[in-house]
């Protein structure tokens, strides 16, 4: 006889196996889901079936878990992939921006470089055109000046003749007129320079005869032709330098001189707040021959005159040229050209000299000093 609860039933609702009394029972419910199982009577338990069902149930749970884990991994992988794509896109965008900036910078730099080259080429072409047209007139002006027999005839070949004629006449009363063999005179160099807003022609000449003179000459554009800058050519000073040092002439005068740093006994330049230097008169046609040396002069390094003189000495040392020129200096190393106004006074029998002004570091008839004083001040005082 079959015992109570010794029959296994299969629930058609949840798929579970449960035990219940044998026989027909309308009120039978599944012990697992507590619902009407609706069918599934086994007279004897099937261990294999039970094991299979358990395995299926376990596998289903594992599959459900694996599925959930897989879906979570897929979702996580997708999120990671999206983030990776975002990072890669951001990196590519940043690289693109940096690349574009570098390209634009290089393009702009290259554009500026090409414009600078083009500007220099245009300037060189302009200078060459001016020089080729000017040189024949410069030759005529210099030859005309040197061969004219009277001061009146010479004035037609010099620039600013109305204000220069009187100075020239007085100058040649104290100084000899240069004796030049025009037939042996040759131009050995020439270039265009820019003095302020004015083009000028800078030239160098030499006599081919033995021990011939060598000098430079500047020409200025005036009255539709090129004329000799006589103040520069003659190295004009208002009074002979040696006589002025000896106590003769006016107490204040302007001079075109050469300057040299006054070095210490050990040959080094002083490092104080003032620059020490001496001045010498030039010898016309003999740039390496120097006249009598003056007493020592002192200028404050931070003053306009000291700044200008210091810049002139540095330019000489660094082989730099004024006004966009390229002709090397005719004077010996360490010697520079200056235009100065000097005051002389005598106190208690002692003669003293003082630089009243230093308007230029060249001999050209121009009020342009040669260097930008505003730039020199900013550099000296550390102004950005």
C-alpha positions as CSV (number, residue, x, y, z in Angstrom):
1,X,0.0,0.0,0.0
2,X,1.2,3.4,-0.9
3,X,2.1,5.6,2.1
4,X,1.1,9.2,2.7
5,X,3.3,11.6,0.9
6,X,5.3,8.9,-0.8
7,X,4.2,10.1,-4.3
8,X,6.1,12.8,-6.2
9,X,4.3,15.3,-8.3
10,X,5.5,17.7,-10.9
11,X,4.2,21.3,-10.7
12,X,3.1,22.6,-14.0
13,X,3.3,26.1,-12.7
14,X,6.9,26.4,-11.4
15,X,8.4,23.1,-12.6
16,X,9.3,21.9,-9.1
17,X,8.9,18.4,-7.7
18,X,7.0,18.0,-4.5
19,X,5.5,15.1,-2.4
20,X,1.8,14.6,-1.7
21,X,-0.7,11.9,-0.9
22,X,-1.5,9.5,-3.6
23,X,-4.8,9.8,-5.4
24,X,-7.0,12.4,-6.9
25,X,-7.3,15.6,-4.9
26,X,-8.8,18.8,-6.3
27,X,-7.3,20.8,-3.4
28,X,-3.7,19.6,-4.0
29,X,-1.2,22.6,-4.2
30,X,2.5,22.7,-4.9
31,X,4.5,22.9,-1.8
32,X,7.0,25.3,-3.5
33,X,4.8,27.8,-5.3
34,X,1.6,27.0,-3.4
35,X,-0.4,26.9,-6.6
36,X,-2.5,24.3,-8.4
37,X,0.1,22.0,-10.0
38,X,-2.6,20.9,-12.6
39,X,-0.8,17.6,-13.5
40,X,2.3,15.6,-13.1
41,X,1.9,12.3,-11.1
42,X,4.7,9.9,-10.7
43,X,4.0,6.7,-8.9
44,X,7.5,6.3,-7.7
45,X,10.3,8.9,-7.3
46,X,12.9,8.9,-10.1
47,X,16.1,9.7,-8.6
48,X,17.7,10.5,-12.0
49,X,14.9,12.8,-12.8
50,X,15.3,14.5,-9.4
51,X,19.0,14.9,-10.0
52,X,18.4,16.1,-13.5
53,X,15.8,18.6,-12.3
54,X,18.1,19.8,-9.5
55,X,20.9,20.1,-12.0
56,X,18.6,22.0,-14.4
57,X,17.5,24.2,-11.6
58,X,21.1,24.8,-10.5
59,X,22.2,25.3,-14.1
60,X,19.3,27.8,-14.6
61,X,20.4,29.8,-11.6
62,X,24.0,29.6,-12.9
63,X,22.9,30.6,-16.3
64,X,20.8,33.4,-14.9
65,X,23.7,34.6,-12.8
66,X,26.1,34.2,-15.7
67,X,23.7,36.0,-17.9
68,X,23.3,38.8,-15.4
69,X,27.1,38.9,-14.9
70,X,27.6,38.9,-18.6
71,X,25.1,41.7,-19.2
72,X,26.8,43.7,-16.4
73,X,30.2,43.0,-18.0
74,X,28.9,43.9,-21.4
75,X,27.4,47.1,-20.0
76,X,30.6,47.9,-18.2
77,X,32.7,47.1,-21.2
78,X,30.5,49.3,-23.3
79,X,30.8,52.1,-20.8
80,X,34.6,51.6,-20.8
81,X,34.6,51.6,-24.5
82,X,32.6,54.8,-24.6
83,X,34.9,56.5,-22.1
84,X,37.9,55.3,-24.1
85,X,36.5,56.7,-27.3
86,X,35.8,60.0,-25.5
87,X,39.3,60.1,-24.2
88,X,40.8,59.2,-27.5
89,X,38.6,61.8,-29.3
90,X,39.6,64.4,-26.7
91,X,43.3,63.6,-27.1
92,X,43.0,63.8,-30.9
93,X,41.2,67.1,-30.6
94,X,43.8,68.5,-28.3
95,X,46.6,67.2,-30.6
96,X,44.7,68.8,-33.5
97,X,44.4,72.1,-31.7
98,X,48.1,72.1,-30.7
99,X,49.1,71.0,-34.2
100,X,47.0,73.8,-35.7
101,X,48.4,76.4,-33.4
102,X,51.9,75.2,-34.2
103,X,51.1,75.3,-37.9
104,X,49.6,78.7,-37.6
105,X,52.6,79.9,-35.6
106,X,55.0,78.4,-38.1
107,X,52.9,79.9,-40.9
108,X,52.8,83.3,-39.3
109,X,56.6,83.1,-38.5
110,X,57.3,82.0,-42.0
111,X,55.1,84.8,-43.4
112,X,56.9,87.4,-41.2
113,X,60.3,85.9,-42.3
114,X,59.3,86.1,-45.9
115,X,58.0,89.6,-45.5
116,X,61.2,90.6,-43.7
117,X,63.3,89.1,-46.5
118,X,61.1,90.8,-49.1
119,X,61.4,94.1,-47.3
120,X,65.2,93.7,-47.1
121,X,65.4,92.9,-50.8
122,X,63.2,95.8,-51.6
123,X,65.4,98.1,-49.5
124,X,68.5,96.7,-51.1
125,X,67.1,97.3,-54.5
126,X,66.1,100.8,-53.5
127,X,69.6,101.5,-52.1
128,X,71.3,100.1,-55.2
129,X,69.1,102.2,-57.5
130,X,69.8,105.3,-55.5
131,X,73.6,104.6,-55.4
132,X,73.9,103.9,-59.1
133,X,72.1,107.1,-59.9
134,X,74.0,109.2,-57.3
135,X,77.6,108.2,-57.8
136,X,78.3,110.1,-61.0
137,X,76.9,113.3,-59.4
138,X,79.0,112.6,-56.2
139,X,82.1,112.3,-58.4
140,X,81.4,115.6,-60.1
141,X,80.7,117.4,-56.8
142,X,83.9,116.2,-55.1
143,X,86.1,116.9,-58.2
144,X,84.4,120.3,-58.7
145,X,85.0,121.2,-55.0
146,X,88.7,120.1,-55.0
147,X,89.6,121.8,-58.3
148,X,87.8,125.1,-57.8
149,X,90.2,128.0,-57.3
150,X,88.0,130.3,-55.2
151,X,85.7,130.0,-52.2
152,X,82.8,131.3,-54.2
153,X,83.2,128.6,-56.8
154,X,83.5,125.9,-54.2
155,X,80.2,126.8,-52.5
156,X,78.2,125.5,-55.5
157,X,79.3,122.0,-54.8
158,X,78.6,121.9,-51.0
159,X,75.4,121.2,-49.1
160,X,73.8,124.0,-47.1
161,X,76.1,126.5,-48.7
162,X,74.3,129.6,-47.4
163,X,75.0,128.7,-43.8
164,X,78.3,127.0,-44.5
165,X,80.1,129.4,-46.7
166,X,81.2,131.7,-43.8
167,X,82.4,128.8,-41.7
168,X,84.3,127.5,-44.7
169,X,86.1,130.8,-45.4
170,X,87.1,131.2,-41.7
171,X,88.2,127.6,-41.4
172,X,90.6,127.8,-44.4
173,X,92.2,130.9,-42.9
174,X,93.5,128.7,-40.1
175,X,93.8,125.4,-41.9
176,X,95.4,124.5,-45.3
177,X,93.1,123.5,-48.2
178,X,93.6,119.8,-48.9
179,X,96.1,119.1,-51.6
180,X,94.7,116.3,-53.7
181,X,95.8,114.9,-57.0
182,X,92.3,114.6,-58.5
183,X,93.7,112.6,-61.5
184,X,94.9,109.8,-59.2
185,X,91.8,109.9,-56.9
186,X,89.7,106.8,-57.0
187,X,86.6,105.8,-55.1
188,X,87.2,102.6,-53.2
189,X,83.9,102.2,-51.5
190,X,80.4,103.6,-51.5
191,X,77.0,102.9,-50.0
192,X,73.6,104.5,-49.1
193,X,72.9,105.3,-45.5
194,X,69.7,106.5,-43.8
195,X,70.3,109.5,-41.4
196,X,67.0,110.3,-39.7
197,X,64.5,110.6,-42.6
198,X,67.1,111.4,-45.2
199,X,69.0,109.3,-47.6
200,X,72.8,110.1,-47.9
201,X,75.7,108.7,-49.8
202,X,78.8,107.6,-47.9
203,X,81.9,107.1,-49.9
204,X,85.6,106.4,-49.4
205,X,88.4,107.7,-51.6
206,X,92.2,107.2,-52.0
207,X,94.9,108.7,-54.1
208,X,96.8,106.0,-56.0
209,X,100.1,107.9,-55.8
210,X,102.7,106.9,-53.3
211,X,101.7,107.9,-49.7
212,X,98.5,109.3,-51.1
213,X,95.7,110.6,-48.9
214,X,92.7,108.4,-47.9
215,X,89.5,110.0,-46.7
216,X,85.8,109.5,-46.6
217,X,83.1,111.9,-47.9
218,X,79.3,112.1,-47.4
219,X,76.9,113.6,-49.9
220,X,73.5,115.0,-49.2
221,X,70.6,115.5,-51.6
222,X,69.9,119.2,-52.3
223,X,68.4,121.2,-55.1
224,X,67.9,118.1,-57.3
225,X,71.5,116.9,-57.1
226,X,74.0,115.4,-54.7
227,X,76.3,117.8,-52.8
228,X,79.3,117.4,-50.5
229,X,78.7,117.5,-46.8
230,X,81.6,119.9,-46.2
231,X,81.4,119.9,-42.4
232,X,82.0,116.2,-42.4
233,X,84.6,116.3,-45.2
234,X,86.8,118.9,-43.4
235,X,86.3,117.5,-39.9
236,X,85.1,121.0,-39.1
237,X,85.7,122.5,-35.6
238,X,85.0,126.1,-34.7
239,X,88.6,126.6,-33.5
240,X,91.8,124.6,-33.7
241,X,91.8,122.0,-30.9
242,X,95.5,122.5,-29.9
243,X,95.1,126.2,-29.6
244,X,91.9,125.8,-27.6
245,X,93.7,123.5,-25.1
246,X,96.4,126.1,-24.8
247,X,93.9,128.7,-23.7
248,X,93.4,130.6,-26.9
249,X,90.1,131.5,-28.7
250,X,86.6,131.3,-27.3
251,X,85.8,129.8,-23.9
252,X,83.1,127.5,-25.5
253,X,83.4,126.0,-28.9
254,X,82.2,123.0,-30.9
255,X,84.6,120.4,-32.2
256,X,84.7,117.3,-34.4
257,X,87.2,115.1,-32.6
258,X,88.3,111.5,-31.9
259,X,87.7,109.9,-28.5
260,X,89.5,107.1,-26.7
261,X,88.8,105.6,-23.3
262,X,91.2,106.6,-20.6
263,X,92.4,103.3,-19.2
264,X,94.0,102.7,-15.8
265,X,97.6,101.8,-15.3
266,X,96.8,98.1,-15.6
267,X,95.2,98.8,-19.0
268,X,91.7,98.1,-17.7
269,X,88.7,100.5,-17.9
270,X,87.4,101.9,-14.6
271,X,84.1,100.5,-13.3
272,X,82.8,103.5,-11.5
273,X,79.7,105.6,-12.2
274,X,81.6,107.8,-14.7
275,X,83.3,107.0,-18.0
276,X,86.8,108.5,-18.4
277,X,88.1,109.4,-21.9
278,X,90.5,111.7,-23.7
279,X,90.0,113.4,-27.1
280,X,92.3,114.0,-30.0
281,X,92.0,116.0,-33.3
282,X,91.9,114.1,-36.6
283,X,94.5,114.5,-39.3
284,X,92.8,115.0,-42.7
285,X,93.7,112.2,-45.1
286,X,95.7,110.3,-42.5
287,X,93.3,108.4,-40.3
288,X,95.9,106.5,-38.4
289,X,97.8,109.7,-37.4
290,X,96.5,111.3,-34.3
291,X,97.0,114.8,-32.9
292,X,97.7,116.0,-29.4
293,X,95.8,114.3,-26.7
294,X,93.6,116.2,-24.3
295,X,93.4,116.0,-20.5
296,X,91.0,113.4,-19.1
297,X,87.3,114.1,-19.4
298,X,84.6,112.5,-17.2
299,X,80.9,111.8,-18.0
300,X,78.2,110.2,-15.9
301,X,77.4,106.8,-17.4
302,X,73.7,107.4,-16.9
303,X,73.6,110.9,-18.4
304,X,72.6,111.4,-22.0
305,X,76.2,112.2,-23.0
306,X,77.6,109.2,-21.1
307,X,75.0,106.9,-22.6
308,X,75.7,108.1,-26.1
309,X,79.5,107.8,-25.7
310,X,79.2,104.4,-24.1
311,X,77.0,103.1,-27.0
312,X,79.6,104.5,-29.5
313,X,82.5,102.6,-27.8
314,X,80.4,99.4,-27.7
315,X,79.5,99.7,-31.4
316,X,83.2,100.1,-32.2
317,X,84.1,97.0,-30.2
318,X,81.3,95.0,-31.7
319,X,82.0,96.2,-35.2
320,X,78.6,97.7,-35.6
321,X,77.9,100.5,-38.0
322,X,75.7,103.6,-37.9
323,X,72.7,104.4,-40.1
324,X,72.5,101.0,-41.7
325,X,75.9,101.2,-43.2
326,X,78.5,98.6,-43.7
327,X,81.8,100.4,-44.2
328,X,84.3,99.7,-41.5
329,X,85.8,102.5,-39.5
330,X,88.9,104.3,-40.8
331,X,90.2,105.0,-37.3
332,X,92.4,102.7,-35.2
333,X,90.8,100.2,-32.7
334,X,89.3,101.9,-29.7
335,X,89.0,105.3,-31.4
336,X,85.5,106.7,-32.1
337,X,84.2,109.9,-33.7
338,X,82.4,112.5,-31.7
339,X,81.0,116.0,-32.0
340,X,81.3,117.8,-28.7
341,X,80.8,121.3,-27.2
342,X,83.6,122.0,-24.8
343,X,83.8,124.7,-22.1
344,X,87.2,126.0,-20.9
345,X,87.7,127.9,-17.7
346,X,90.7,129.0,-15.6
347,X,90.5,129.1,-11.8
348,X,93.5,130.0,-9.7
349,X,95.8,129.6,-12.6
350,X,94.5,126.1,-13.3
351,X,92.9,125.5,-16.7
352,X,89.9,123.2,-16.6
353,X,87.8,121.7,-19.4
354,X,84.2,120.4,-19.3
355,X,81.9,118.7,-21.8
356,X,79.0,121.0,-22.2
357,X,77.2,118.8,-24.7
358,X,77.8,115.8,-26.9
359,X,75.2,116.1,-29.7
360,X,76.4,113.3,-31.9
361,X,78.7,110.3,-32.2
362,X,79.6,111.1,-35.9
363,X,80.8,114.0,-38.0
364,X,77.9,114.3,-40.5
365,X,76.0,117.6,-40.7
366,X,72.9,116.4,-39.0
367,X,71.2,116.7,-35.6
368,X,70.6,113.0,-35.4
369,X,72.8,111.7,-32.5
370,X,73.4,108.3,-34.0
371,X,71.7,106.2,-31.4
372,X,68.1,106.4,-30.0
373,X,68.6,107.9,-26.5
374,X,65.2,106.7,-25.3
375,X,66.3,103.1,-26.0
376,X,69.7,103.7,-24.4
377,X,68.0,105.1,-21.2
378,X,65.6,102.1,-21.0
379,X,68.5,99.6,-21.4
380,X,70.6,101.3,-18.8
381,X,67.9,101.7,-16.2
382,X,66.4,98.3,-16.9
383,X,63.0,99.5,-18.2
384,X,61.1,96.9,-20.0
